[in-house]
Amino acid sequence: MKYKLDNINVKKKIYKLKNGINVILVPLDSTNLVSIDVKFKLGSLDEYYCKCPELVHYMEHLVSHFTSNKYKSFKIISDLLHKNNASTNAYTSNDYIEFFIDGLYNSIDAYLDIISNGIFDFYPDKSLVNNEKKAVYNELNRIFSSTYYKFTKKLFKYLYKDKSDYAVAGRSKKSINYLKKYNANNITKFIKDYLLNAKTILTVSYDKSNTKEVIKLINKYFNIKINKNKSKIKRTKLKFKNNKLKVVYLKNTSTANKNQNIIKFMVYYKIIPNSKRYICLEYLCNLFNKLGYSIFYDILRRKLGLIYNINFSISIDYTDNNYSNISISTNCSKENLPKLINEILNIFNNILSKDFTQETLNILYKNEIRELSNIDKNNINSFSNYYSHKLLYNNANKVKDYKDIFKLYKNITLKDLRKEFKILKYNLLNKAIIFYNGNVNLNKKIEKINKRKYKINYVSF
């Protein structure tokens, strides 16, 4: 839903209803729109712990239509939303599921009524049950046919062994067999057993002049008795330790183009969100990802012609920060793969912490501030997403106003940046796992070009 956000000085208000639902109010300047977002701390990873693969996914498809005992037909809801130029959707991640409605504020009463009843008093529209199951089935088949499916599945199998299915990217084709057995009763029971027991966050963005009315309507539609069972999902932590530099060839994971290989470096260590380490690593990832001035692009692409692109990214494990990771992903031909792996290690080995100057840090800070200031200012729910995501993993007193995160980035010193690069460099050269796929085991060629410069263990899996 389009809306121009003029600044980032948006202050949220967080409180809790008697039934335990967390509420975030995001008052904005001069808008006739409203965004209503409901998040539950229950995601795709949780499907495997309750032995119901794809049930959260299937539930998302059905519940996102917001049919209920009050509004049993999706057509009624669809017509009402269409008349008010409203949009609605849902999304499932590893850790949470969310449902939202964006539309004109003058229909906020109807929106809150629909979304509250659709979630807390769900009734499946029989005309949707089988067709949405087919939609999930088609979505899964698209995933299974993708270039990265076999690669990521085998990668997680190596990392987590018999628990690999607990990683969402490790979902297997047997998920379809589970999906075929599900019906509307499974969805209704799962909602009462698990969804309604999960941490729940309602976020509403609206014009600040309407705060009193918004609070009154939230109390009317969400401060209700919730009919749920006392069930909880206990997650098993996905632990992985690696104390040696390894190259792992993942057998039988060829892509459609048999001459094109996927390479992925992974380094596991403790990364706490919004910590100095996290921010320094974000700075470093942004520096290494920039086509214009990244040393990796300078050498690997412009000088050697080995790659098209390369991506550095941070993945936070919110269940246990100790198992977060930094990854480096790229592709190349199998003829160039041994050289590419060696060159990436060489680049890291040759970069010195003193190469990072105050000018480097100033540029990184300015770039980051520009990105933070350019939070999607055309979407009314931009701040809603920021605040609700933070509250999923933190207590309310730890959720900072958006403008306050600028201070975290500004407080990073050159000493901090150099220190975290040293740690990253040591971990990457001594504890990284370098995965690659293809129809040929290239470990001996990698070992030959390495010439024992780096102490690497070679694995074929």
C-alpha positions as CSV (number, residue, x, y, z in Angstrom):
1,M,0.0,0.0,0.0
2,K,1.6,3.2,-1.2
3,Y,2.3,6.0,1.4
4,K,5.2,8.5,1.5
5,L,7.1,8.4,4.8
6,D,8.8,11.8,5.1
7,N,11.2,10.9,8.0
8,I,12.4,8.2,10.3
9,N,11.3,9.8,13.6
10,V,8.5,7.4,14.1
11,K,8.0,6.4,17.7
12,K,6.2,3.2,18.5
13,K,4.1,2.3,21.6
14,I,4.2,-1.3,22.9
15,Y,1.8,-2.8,25.4
16,K,0.2,-6.2,26.1
17,L,-3.4,-7.2,26.2
18,K,-4.8,-9.3,29.1
19,N,-4.8,-12.4,26.9
20,G,-1.1,-12.1,26.2
21,I,-1.2,-10.6,22.7
22,N,1.6,-8.0,22.2
23,V,0.5,-4.8,20.5
24,I,2.7,-2.3,18.7
25,L,1.2,1.0,17.7
26,V,3.0,2.9,14.9
27,P,1.5,6.4,14.6
28,L,2.4,8.2,11.3
29,D,2.0,11.7,9.9
30,S,-0.8,12.6,7.5
31,T,-2.1,9.3,6.0
32,N,-5.6,8.0,5.2
33,L,-4.3,4.4,5.2
34,V,-3.9,1.7,7.8
35,S,-1.7,-1.4,8.0
36,I,-2.7,-4.3,10.3
37,D,-0.1,-7.1,10.7
38,V,-0.3,-10.2,13.0
39,K,2.8,-12.2,13.6
40,F,3.1,-15.5,15.4
41,K,6.5,-16.9,16.5
42,L,5.8,-20.2,14.8
43,G,7.5,-21.0,11.5
44,S,8.5,-23.6,9.0
45,L,11.2,-25.0,11.3
46,D,8.5,-25.9,13.8
47,E,6.7,-28.2,11.4
48,Y,9.3,-30.9,11.9
49,Y,9.2,-30.8,15.7
50,C,5.5,-31.6,15.8
51,K,6.0,-34.1,13.0
52,C,3.8,-32.3,10.5
53,P,5.9,-31.1,7.6
54,E,4.3,-28.4,5.4
55,L,1.3,-28.0,7.8
56,V,2.3,-24.5,8.7
57,H,2.7,-23.7,5.0
58,Y,-0.7,-25.2,4.2
59,M,-2.2,-23.3,7.2
60,E,-0.8,-20.0,5.9
61,H,-2.5,-20.6,2.5
62,L,-5.9,-21.2,4.1
63,V,-5.9,-18.8,7.0
64,S,-4.7,-15.9,4.8
65,H,-8.2,-15.9,3.3
66,F,-9.5,-15.0,6.7
67,T,-12.7,-17.2,6.5
68,S,-14.3,-17.7,9.9
69,N,-17.5,-18.8,11.6
70,K,-18.7,-15.2,11.1
71,Y,-17.5,-14.9,7.5
72,K,-17.7,-18.4,6.1
73,S,-17.3,-17.5,2.4
74,F,-14.0,-16.1,1.1
75,K,-16.1,-14.3,-1.6
76,I,-17.7,-12.1,1.1
77,I,-14.3,-11.1,2.4
78,S,-12.8,-10.6,-1.0
79,D,-15.6,-8.3,-2.1
80,L,-15.4,-6.2,1.1
81,L,-11.6,-5.8,0.7
82,H,-11.9,-5.0,-3.0
83,K,-14.4,-2.2,-2.4
84,N,-12.0,-0.6,0.0
85,N,-8.9,-1.0,-2.3
86,A,-7.3,-3.2,0.4
87,S,-4.6,-5.7,0.0
88,T,-4.0,-8.8,2.0
89,N,-1.4,-11.6,2.1
90,A,0.5,-13.9,4.4
91,Y,4.1,-15.1,4.7
92,T,5.9,-18.0,6.5
93,S,9.6,-17.8,7.4
94,N,11.8,-20.3,9.4
95,D,10.7,-18.7,12.6
96,Y,7.4,-16.9,12.2
97,I,4.2,-16.7,10.2
98,E,2.4,-13.4,9.5
99,F,-0.9,-12.2,8.1
100,F,-1.7,-8.6,7.1
101,I,-4.3,-6.3,5.7
102,D,-3.5,-2.8,4.3
103,G,-6.2,-0.4,3.2
104,L,-8.1,2.8,3.7
105,Y,-8.4,3.8,7.3
106,N,-12.1,4.5,7.2
107,S,-12.6,0.7,7.0
108,I,-10.3,-0.2,9.9
109,D,-13.3,-1.6,11.9
110,A,-14.0,-4.1,9.2
111,Y,-10.4,-5.1,8.7
112,L,-9.8,-5.8,12.4
113,D,-13.0,-7.7,12.6
114,I,-12.1,-9.9,9.6
115,I,-8.5,-10.6,10.6
116,S,-9.4,-11.3,14.3
117,N,-12.2,-13.7,13.4
118,G,-10.2,-15.3,10.6
119,I,-7.3,-16.2,12.9
120,F,-8.9,-16.8,16.3
121,D,-12.2,-18.3,15.1
122,F,-11.0,-19.9,11.8
123,Y,-13.5,-21.8,9.7
124,P,-12.3,-23.4,6.4
125,D,-14.1,-22.4,3.2
126,K,-14.6,-25.8,1.7
127,S,-14.2,-24.4,-1.8
128,L,-10.6,-23.5,-0.9
129,V,-9.3,-26.5,1.1
130,N,-8.3,-28.8,-1.8
131,N,-7.3,-26.0,-4.2
132,E,-4.9,-24.4,-1.7
133,K,-3.4,-27.8,-1.0
134,K,-2.8,-28.1,-4.8
135,A,-1.2,-24.6,-4.7
136,V,1.2,-25.7,-1.9
137,Y,1.9,-28.9,-3.9
138,N,2.8,-26.9,-7.0
139,E,5.0,-24.6,-4.9
140,L,6.9,-27.5,-3.5
141,N,7.5,-29.0,-6.9
142,R,8.9,-25.6,-8.0
143,I,11.3,-25.7,-5.1
144,F,12.3,-29.3,-5.8
145,S,13.1,-28.5,-9.4
146,S,15.2,-25.4,-8.5
147,T,18.9,-25.2,-9.1
148,Y,19.8,-25.1,-5.4
149,Y,17.4,-27.7,-4.0
150,K,19.7,-30.7,-4.2
151,F,22.7,-28.7,-3.2
152,T,21.1,-27.1,-0.1
153,K,19.5,-30.4,1.0
154,K,22.8,-32.3,0.8
155,L,24.5,-29.4,2.6
156,F,22.1,-29.5,5.5
157,K,22.4,-33.3,5.6
158,Y,26.2,-32.9,6.1
159,L,25.8,-30.3,8.8
160,Y,22.9,-31.8,10.8
161,K,22.9,-35.5,9.8
162,D,19.6,-37.1,10.9
163,K,18.2,-33.7,12.0
164,S,18.6,-32.1,8.5
165,D,14.9,-32.0,7.9
166,Y,14.6,-29.6,10.8
167,A,16.3,-27.0,8.6
168,V,13.7,-25.5,6.3
169,A,16.0,-25.6,3.3
170,G,16.4,-29.3,4.0
171,R,12.7,-30.1,3.4
172,S,12.4,-33.3,1.4
173,K,10.1,-34.7,-1.2
174,K,8.4,-36.8,1.5
175,S,6.8,-33.5,2.6
176,I,4.4,-34.0,-0.3
177,N,3.3,-37.4,1.1
178,Y,2.4,-35.7,4.4
179,L,0.6,-32.9,2.6
180,K,-1.6,-35.3,0.7
181,K,-3.0,-36.6,4.1
182,Y,-3.9,-33.3,5.6
183,N,-7.4,-31.9,5.8
184,A,-9.2,-29.0,7.3
185,N,-9.5,-30.7,10.7
186,N,-5.7,-30.9,10.8
187,I,-5.5,-27.2,10.3
188,T,-8.1,-26.3,12.9
189,K,-6.4,-28.6,15.5
190,F,-2.9,-27.2,14.7
191,I,-4.2,-23.7,15.2
192,K,-5.6,-24.5,18.6
193,D,-2.6,-26.7,19.6
194,Y,0.3,-24.6,18.5
195,L,-0.4,-21.3,16.6
196,L,-2.5,-19.7,19.3
197,N,0.1,-20.7,22.0
198,A,2.9,-19.0,20.1
199,K,4.1,-15.4,20.9
200,T,1.6,-13.1,19.1
201,I,2.3,-9.6,17.9
202,L,-0.4,-7.3,16.5
203,T,1.1,-4.2,14.8
204,V,-1.1,-1.3,13.5
205,S,0.3,1.7,11.5
206,Y,-2.1,4.6,11.1
207,D,-2.4,8.4,11.2
208,K,-1.4,9.6,14.7
209,S,-4.6,11.6,15.1
210,N,-6.5,8.3,15.3
211,T,-4.7,6.8,18.3
212,K,-7.6,6.7,20.7
213,E,-9.9,5.1,18.2
214,V,-7.3,2.5,17.2
215,I,-6.7,1.5,20.8
216,K,-10.5,1.2,21.4
217,L,-10.9,-1.0,18.3
218,I,-8.0,-3.2,19.2
219,N,-9.5,-3.8,22.6
220,K,-12.8,-4.7,20.9
221,Y,-11.5,-7.2,18.4
222,F,-8.3,-8.6,20.0
223,N,-8.7,-8.4,23.8
224,I,-10.8,-11.5,23.6
225,K,-10.8,-14.9,25.2
226,I,-8.8,-17.2,23.0
227,N,-10.0,-20.8,22.6
228,K,-6.7,-22.8,22.6
229,N,-5.2,-26.0,23.9
230,K,-2.1,-26.1,26.1
231,S,0.5,-27.4,23.7
232,K,4.0,-26.2,23.0
233,I,6.6,-27.0,20.5
234,K,10.0,-27.6,21.9
235,R,12.7,-27.1,19.3
236,T,15.9,-29.1,19.2
237,K,18.8,-26.8,18.7
238,L,20.6,-27.3,15.4
239,K,24.2,-27.4,16.6
240,F,27.2,-27.7,14.4
241,K,30.9,-27.4,15.4
242,N,33.8,-27.2,13.0
243,N,37.4,-26.6,14.1
244,K,39.2,-27.3,10.8
245,L,39.2,-25.7,7.3
246,K,37.3,-28.2,5.1
247,V,36.5,-28.6,1.5
248,V,33.3,-30.7,1.0
249,Y,32.3,-32.1,-2.3
250,L,28.6,-32.8,-2.3
251,K,28.0,-35.7,-4.6
252,N,25.0,-36.1,-6.9
253,T,24.0,-32.5,-6.7
254,S,24.6,-31.4,-10.3
255,T,22.7,-28.4,-11.6
256,A,20.9,-28.2,-14.9
257,N,24.1,-26.8,-16.4
258,K,26.6,-29.5,-15.6
259,N,29.5,-27.2,-16.3
260,Q,28.4,-24.7,-13.7
261,N,29.2,-25.3,-10.0
262,I,27.9,-23.7,-6.8
263,I,30.4,-22.7,-4.2
264,K,29.5,-21.8,-0.7
265,F,31.8,-20.9,2.2
266,M,30.2,-21.1,5.7
267,V,31.8,-19.9,8.9
268,Y,29.9,-20.6,12.2
269,Y,30.4,-18.4,15.3
270,K,28.5,-16.4,17.8
271,I,26.8,-13.3,16.3
272,I,24.3,-11.3,18.4
273,P,21.8,-9.1,16.5
274,N,22.7,-5.4,16.7
275,S,25.9,-6.1,18.6
276,K,29.2,-4.4,17.6
277,R,30.1,-7.7,15.9
278,Y,26.9,-7.8,13.9
279,I,27.3,-4.2,12.8
280,C,31.0,-4.6,11.9
281,L,30.2,-7.8,9.9
282,E,27.3,-6.0,8.1
283,Y,29.8,-3.2,7.2
284,L,32.3,-5.8,5.9
285,C,29.6,-7.7,3.9
286,N,28.4,-4.5,2.3
287,L,32.1,-3.5,1.5
288,F,32.8,-6.9,-0.1
289,N,29.5,-7.0,-2.0
290,K,29.8,-3.7,-3.7
291,L,30.6,-4.2,-7.4
292,G,32.2,-0.8,-7.7
293,Y,35.0,-1.1,-5.1
294,S,35.0,-4.6,-3.7
295,I,38.5,-6.3,-3.7
296,F,36.7,-9.6,-4.5
297,Y,35.2,-8.2,-7.7
298,D,38.4,-6.5,-8.6
299,I,40.4,-9.7,-8.5
300,L,37.9,-12.5,-9.2
301,R,35.8,-10.8,-11.9
302,R,37.8,-7.9,-13.5
303,K,41.3,-9.3,-13.2
304,L,40.7,-13.1,-13.5
305,G,37.2,-13.5,-15.0
306,L,36.3,-16.3,-12.7
307,I,32.9,-15.1,-11.5
308,Y,29.9,-13.0,-12.4
309,N,28.9,-12.1,-8.9
310,I,29.7,-13.0,-5.2
311,N,27.5,-12.6,-2.2
312,F,28.6,-12.2,1.5
313,S,25.7,-12.5,4.0
314,I,25.0,-12.9,7.7
315,S,22.6,-15.5,9.0
316,I,21.4,-15.2,12.6
317,D,20.3,-18.2,14.6
318,Y,17.7,-16.7,16.8
319,T,17.3,-19.9,18.8
320,D,21.0,-19.9,19.7
321,N,23.2,-17.0,18.6
322,N,26.3,-19.3,18.9
323,Y,25.3,-21.1,15.7
324,S,24.9,-18.0,13.5
325,N,27.1,-17.8,10.4
326,I,28.7,-15.8,7.7
327,S,28.5,-17.2,4.2
328,I,30.0,-16.5,0.8
329,S,28.2,-17.7,-2.2
330,T,29.2,-17.7,-5.9
331,N,29.2,-19.8,-9.1
332,C,31.8,-20.8,-11.6
333,S,32.7,-23.4,-14.2
334,K,34.2,-26.6,-13.0
335,E,37.5,-25.9,-14.8
336,N,37.9,-22.7,-12.7
337,L,36.6,-24.0,-9.4
338,P,39.9,-25.1,-7.8
339,K,41.5,-21.8,-8.7
340,L,38.5,-19.8,-7.5
341,I,38.5,-21.4,-4.0
342,N,42.2,-20.8,-3.7
343,E,41.9,-17.2,-4.8
344,I,39.2,-16.4,-2.3
345,L,41.4,-17.9,0.5
346,N,44.3,-15.8,-0.8
347,I,42.4,-12.6,-0.9
348,F,41.4,-13.1,2.8
349,N,44.9,-14.1,3.7
350,N,46.4,-10.9,2.0
351,I,44.0,-8.4,3.5
352,L,45.4,-6.8,6.7
353,S,43.3,-5.2,9.4
354,K,45.4,-2.0,8.9
355,D,44.1,-1.8,5.3
356,F,40.8,-0.6,6.8
357,T,41.2,3.2,7.4
358,Q,39.0,5.8,9.1
359,E,38.0,6.9,5.6
360,T,36.8,3.3,4.9
361,L,34.7,3.4,8.0
362,N,33.3,6.8,7.2
363,I,32.2,5.7,3.7
364,L,30.6,2.5,5.2
365,Y,28.8,4.5,7.8
366,K,27.4,7.0,5.2
367,N,26.3,4.1,2.9
368,E,24.6,2.4,5.8
369,I,22.8,5.5,7.0
370,R,21.6,6.1,3.4
371,E,20.2,2.6,3.3
372,L,18.6,2.9,6.7
373,S,17.1,6.3,5.8
374,N,15.7,4.7,2.6
375,I,13.5,2.3,4.5
376,D,10.8,1.6,1.9
377,K,9.2,5.0,2.3
378,N,6.4,4.1,-0.1
379,N,5.0,1.3,2.1
380,I,2.9,2.1,5.1
381,N,3.9,-1.1,6.8
382,S,7.7,-0.5,6.6
383,F,8.1,0.4,10.3
384,S,5.6,-2.2,11.3
385,N,7.8,-4.9,9.9
386,Y,10.9,-3.5,11.6
387,Y,9.3,-3.2,15.1
388,S,7.3,-6.5,15.0
389,H,10.4,-8.5,13.9
390,K,12.5,-7.0,16.7
391,L,9.8,-7.8,19.3
392,L,9.6,-11.5,18.1
393,Y,13.1,-12.1,19.5
394,N,13.3,-9.5,22.3
395,N,11.4,-8.1,25.3
396,A,9.6,-4.8,24.7
397,N,12.2,-2.8,26.6
398,K,14.9,-3.9,24.2
399,V,13.1,-2.8,21.0
400,K,14.6,0.5,20.1
401,D,12.9,3.3,18.1
402,Y,14.0,3.2,14.5
403,K,16.0,6.4,14.7
404,D,18.0,5.1,17.7
405,I,19.7,2.3,15.6
406,F,21.6,5.1,13.8
407,K,23.5,5.6,17.0
408,L,24.6,1.9,17.1
409,Y,26.2,2.3,13.6
410,K,27.8,5.7,14.5
411,N,29.4,4.3,17.6
412,I,31.4,1.7,15.7
413,T,35.1,2.6,15.9
414,L,38.0,1.7,13.5
415,K,39.4,-0.4,16.3
416,D,36.0,-2.4,16.4
417,L,36.1,-2.9,12.6
418,R,39.7,-4.1,12.5
419,K,39.1,-6.4,15.5
420,E,36.1,-8.1,13.9
421,F,37.8,-8.5,10.6
422,K,40.7,-10.2,12.3
423,I,38.3,-12.7,13.9
424,L,36.5,-13.2,10.6
425,K,39.7,-13.8,8.8
426,Y,41.0,-16.3,11.4
427,N,37.7,-18.2,11.4
428,L,37.5,-18.3,7.6
429,L,41.0,-19.5,7.1
430,N,40.9,-22.0,9.9
431,K,37.3,-23.1,10.5
432,A,35.3,-22.5,7.3
433,I,33.5,-25.3,5.4
434,I,33.7,-24.8,1.7
435,F,30.9,-26.7,-0.1
436,Y,30.8,-27.2,-3.8
437,N,28.7,-29.4,-6.1
438,G,29.0,-30.9,-9.6
439,N,29.3,-34.2,-11.4
440,V,33.1,-34.4,-10.8
441,N,35.0,-34.6,-7.6
442,L,37.6,-31.9,-7.8
443,N,39.2,-32.3,-4.4
444,K,42.5,-33.6,-5.7
445,K,42.8,-30.6,-8.1
446,I,42.0,-28.2,-5.3
447,E,44.6,-29.9,-3.1
448,K,47.2,-29.7,-6.0
449,I,46.6,-25.9,-6.6
450,N,46.6,-25.3,-2.8
451,K,50.1,-26.7,-2.5
452,R,49.6,-27.2,1.3
453,K,49.5,-23.4,1.8
454,Y,46.3,-23.8,3.8
455,K,45.7,-26.8,6.1
456,I,42.6,-28.2,4.4
457,N,40.7,-31.4,5.2
458,Y,39.0,-32.8,2.0
459,V,35.7,-34.6,2.2
460,S,33.4,-36.3,-0.3
461,F,29.9,-36.6,0.9
